[in-house]
Amino acid sequence: MLRDGPMIDVLRITLPAEDDFEAWRDAARGLAEAGVPASAVVWQVEGGDADLFGGDVAPELNPGPGPGPSFAVPRGFVDLAKSAICHSEPERFALLYALLLKLKGNKRALEDRADPLVDRIEKLAKEVRRDVHKMHAFVRFREVAEEGGTRFVAWFEPDHHIVRHTAGFFVRRFTTMRWSILTPEVCIHWDGVSLTESPGATRADAPNGDPVEETWKTYYASIFNPARVKIKAMTKEMPKKYWKNMPETALVAGLIAGAQAREAVMIEASAAMPKAQASAGDNVQLSWDALRDEAAGCTRCELHRCATQTVFGEGPLDAKIIFVGEQPGDQEDLAGRPFIGPAGQLFDAALEKAGIDRSTTYVTNAVKHFKFVLRGKQRIHARPDIAEIDACRWWQEQERGLIRPAVTVALGATAARSLTGKTLTITKAREAPLVLADGGECWVTVHPSYLLRIPDEQRRREERALFVRDLMRIRERVVGLA
Ligand code: URA
């Protein structure tokens, strides 16, 4: 019996699967509406260990899709919960339920970063996102002949319950191939039309060594730039546990060992090259070209349907600074280049005042397609939503991964969200640099469009001066790092 709250036994909620957000949401909604305190619920997963203290679900509280919620939760909570639910931490369902109850009482509870519960759940979600990132990056397919053609099969061991969560990514990326991803918990299979599942497998079920492996090795060796070897960052980004399943890692030791010699050769060769050619490693250039071409056909979200074209980043690939804006505007969409409209002009002027030569920097956007609403014939800027930002994040990460700038600058909240995965308050965030998940340094400042919109002249002047101050700090930092 409980000391506070309704006089009921502890309720045991059994979810059908470890990653079943919908089942958790339906159950949690029913419980929250019935006023059941978090301490009165025990969460478990079908087939999981039975809980010694669990009672039965009282029939009147039996969770299920009820008539709909009588209270709304912020979209940010749904996104957070969808990630955190995939964590391997058994307590996650209970933690999320406790947070849901908090939100029921206070819609803004999520904004309280000092709250240990919010902090804990943010951390879980972050770890899941990182695991997802690793899976996107480190799954390696081997080619297997099967009746009617070829199947590409990969073995992967995620830390969390993310396989279903990542399936959409692989479907989009390898739509025309037949593939299977085998993992200890669950396997997913794509036949070009539908996605199916089968129970978990073992490493022995996955093939080893084939022509795809050779292709990967060649590709990896060709993009490996010895001048950019950062062994610590590399092992952080590509933890050793993944190495055994990745053909290219067999090359790593040799590549690192040869890196110094190759770097010396490159330096010598680049000294003999015309400056424009020597400004970026040829391999980085080739990879960037391929990336930009791939982005030109991006359909990761719906924004490509109405925009004229993908507006990819531009600038030297050995830039020390990457600026990340929000999304292309009307003029950028037509011209296919970032920051050339009114916001771009203000940006250029501020850069000049701060002593930064834009042509030495790389400028890109968090979202690569223009989002707008039509008002008459005018296309009016519309803010990208979180799903669109998240869908587009991959490109920004690839750009940064190739360029490896000393400093990345988020211009405004959308860029900050794309880079950090968090919703930040610019006034606070602009005061000190942040460390990104890949170890990169990130500075946050306002978006130039914000400065265009300030109606009061005095305030506009002050805010512009602050923007220039931020840019100056960034310039000094880059000089210091060099
Ligand atoms: N605003 C942005 O964020 N990016 C652009 O490219 C143009 C305007």
Residues whose N, C-alpha, C, O or C-beta is under 5 A from the ligand:
A	BS01	URA	G325 E326 Q327 P328 G329 E332 R337 P338 F339 A343 N365
